[in-house]
């Protein structure tokens, strides 16, 4: 429901229509490997590249591409033989409470926490990329994280329709997970973002050699929980072990996605993200991901 593919392009729609009536679909899907388990992306010291078209995502929508340290089998066991093939085993840094926890009935209502790297949470007016490391025993996580949001940092016409990065048109996102020694076994020291559009590299919101990037020093300054959970070091360890690629589109009945695109985070009013408003005004809202690649730093795109 709400998912179509064409070649290497994936379209995800918030609403689907049946008998002339729209209803919320809000799909979330995962990248499977040929063996029926989730694909394991080992991105420490590597880069991830993809194209995205989020031009129809209004205030309150979130087209997301992220990494979760889920069990790559989806919690396969004798009672859950389909496992990853059926999308089971989900966890993230918000520690969701679901009916099943990694393929087993969650009888005590426990949350299921795991390391999460939000590569992209976005709509056409605001975006963020955010590491969410967790405790070693997975009992809790850095739920807020040290996210990079250009609008929130004062660059209010960077990520915008007609902006420096024109969100009314498709563009390319490259995210580099840089280690202290340039290897795939080192310590994660920087998460760097590069954008390309119309065949050219788009200048970073922040000028200077580092550009739009996250490092542990900055995380400690903006996120009081970062060091408690090991900050980028913990995030890098998860990237080195391998994480599952997740795609989703969703909106938020409780907070209207204000944390992403309202107040200091974006230009939207506090009520613009009401799902009822979105459904009435933008029932065709959707996001398109395509040309997904990963590999050694500098190999997935032409600078």
N, C-alpha and C positions, 0 to 999 in steps of 0.2 A: 504494500500500500504506500503510494507516494514516492516510489523509486523506479526510475527507468535508466537504462544504459544504452549507449550507442558507441561502438568501438571502445576507445579508452575514456569515454566521457560518462559521467555519472550525474544524473539530475535527481534532486531530492525536493519534494514539495511538502509544504506545511499542511495544505488542505487538499482533499480529494473530493471529487464531485460524483454523486450518484443520484439519479432521478431528479436532477436539477438542484440538489441540495448539497452544500459543502459541509464537510466534517473534518475535524483535525486528525491528521495522520501522524505527524511528528516522528518520522522514522529515525532509527539509529541502526547502522549496519557496520560490519567488520570485514577486514580483508582476510580471506581464507587462503591457505596454501593448497597445493595439489593433493596433499595427504589427508585432507579433511580437518586438519587442525588450523588454528589461526596462524597466519604468517607472522614470524618473529623478526621484527626489524631491529637490527643491532646498529644503532645510529651514533654511538659514541665515536667522536672523531670523524663523523660523516656529515652529509647534508641531505636534506629532503626538499624536493622541488615539485611544485604542482601549479596548474593554472586554475583560476577561480573566476566565476562570474556571479557576483552577488548584487547585481544592479537592481533586482526587484525586492530585496530584503529591506523593509522599512524599520522604523523605530520599534524596538521590542522583539524583533526576530533575532535569532542567533544561528547562523550557518557555521558549523564547527568541524574542524579536523584536528584530531588529537591522538595522543598515544597513552595507552593504559597498560600497566604491568599485570594483565590478566593471566591466568593459567592458560597456556597455549592450547590445551586440549578442550577448554571450556568446562572443566570439571568432569571429564568423562569417567563414568563408573558403570557398574552392572545395571544400575537403574536409570542411567542417563547416557545411553549409548550414542545418541545423536550428538550431544554436547555442542561443540563449536559449530557444527553444521546447522544447528538450530539457534545459534546466538546466545548460548548459556554461558554462565561464569562471569558476568559483568561485575566490575568493581571500578571505583575511581577515588579521588582524594576527598570527595564529599562524604564518603563512607555510607553509601545508600543502603537502606533497609528494604530488601525485596523478599518475595516468597521463597525463592531458592537462593542459597549461598554456595556458589561454585559447584552447582549440580546437586546439592543436597538440600532437603527441606529445611528452611530456616526456622526451626521450632521456637527458638528463644528471641527472635526478632533482633538479632545482632546486625550491626552495620558491617559492610564489607569494604574495607579500606585498601587502597593500593596506590602506588606512585602513578602520577598523571602528569603528562606534559601537554599543555594546551598550545598546540602550534598555531591555531587560529580560532578565535571566537569573534564573530563579526556580523555586521550588517552593512548597509551602504553608507552609514554615517559615523560608525565607530568600530574599533577593533581592539583586541588585546592578544598578546601571546605570553604565557605564564607557566613557569615550573611549579609543580605542587609535590614536593617530596614528602615522604611518610616516615614514621618511626620504624625502627628495625623489626619490631614485632607486629607491625601493621595495625597497631591499636588506635592510631590517630594520624592525622596528616596536617600539613600546612594548607588549610582550606582556602585562605585568602591568596597566598602566593605573592610573589613580587612581579606582577604583570607589567608589561610595557604597553602603554596606551598613548599614542601620539597626541590625541586631543587633551588627555588628562595632564600631559606634560607641557601644554601651552601651544602646541602646533595645531591650531584649530581648523586650518584649511588644508591639512595634509591628506588625511583619509576622508575624502568627501566627493560627492558628485561634482565634477568639474574642478576638483582640487589638484594638488601636486600629483597625487596618485588618484586618478580619476575613476571612482568606483561605479560610474555609469557604464564602464566598459570592462571587458575581461583583462586580467593581468596575471603575472607570474609571481609566485612567492618562493623564495629560497631561504631555508633556515639551516644554519650551520652550527654544529655542536662541537666547539673547538676545545681541544685538550691542552694541558700545560706543555706537553712535549710533541704535539702534532701527530700522535699515534692513536690507534683505536683501543689502547689499553691504559692511557694516561688518565689524569684527573680533569673532569670538566671544569673549565674556567670561564667560558663565555658562550652565550647563545646569541648568534648574530643573524640579523634579518636583512635580506636584500630583495628589492622589488624590480621587476621589469615590466614595461608596457610599450606596445607598438615597436617592439624590437630594440628598445633602448633601456639601459639601467636608469631607474628613477632615483634622483638624489635622496639621501636619507633625510628624515625629519631633523635629526641631530647632525650637525656638521662636525667634522673631525674624523680622525682615523678609525675610531671604533664604530661610528655611525649609530644605527639603531640596534643596540645590543644590551644584554643583561649579564652582569657579573656578580660575584659574591659580595663585593664591597657595596655595590648599589643595592643589592637585595637586603643587606643588613640595615641599610639606611631607611628603606621604605617599607620593610616588612619585619615587624618585631618577632615573628615566629620563625623566620628563615633559619637562623643558626640552631634553634632547638631541634629542627628536623634535618640538619646537615646541609641545608642549602644546595648549591649546585653540585657539591660532591656526591650527595645522595642521589640527586637526579641523574648524574652521569653514570653511577653504578647501575641504576635501573636501565638506562639506555644501552649500557654494555651487555647486560644480561639478555636483553631483547624485550621489546614491547609490541603490543597489538595496535594496529592502525584502526581508528574509529572515525566514522563520519556521522553527523547528525544535523537535524534542523529542528528547532524547538522555540517555543515562547513560554512565558512565565505568568501564570495566573495570580501569583502571590505578590511578586515584586515588580512585575512588568519590565524586567530586564534593566532596571534603572542603574544597576552597578556597572553595566557595560556602556550605556549610551545617554545617560541623563545626569544632570547636575555637573560636577566637575569632570565627569567621564565622557560626556558627549552633549550634543545640542538638543536632544529630545526633551519634551516636557515630562513630568513625572507620571502622566497618565497616557501618553501617546502609545505606550507599549501594551496597553490592555488588549488581550487576545480577542475580545469581542470587537474592538475597533479594527484590529488587523483583519479579521475575517470579513467584516463588513466592507472595508475599503480596499483591501489587498488580498483577495482570496486566491490569486494565482501566484503568490509569493513563493519563490523557490531559489535554490542555489545549485550551481553546476561546478563540479570538480572534474578536472581532466589532466592528461599528460603527467601522471604521477611517476616520479623517478626518485631513486636514492642511490648514493654511492660516495666515493671519495670526494673530499672537498674540492670544488672547482671543476668537477667532471660532468655535472648534470645540466649545465647551462653555459652559454657563451657570453662572456662579459663585454 
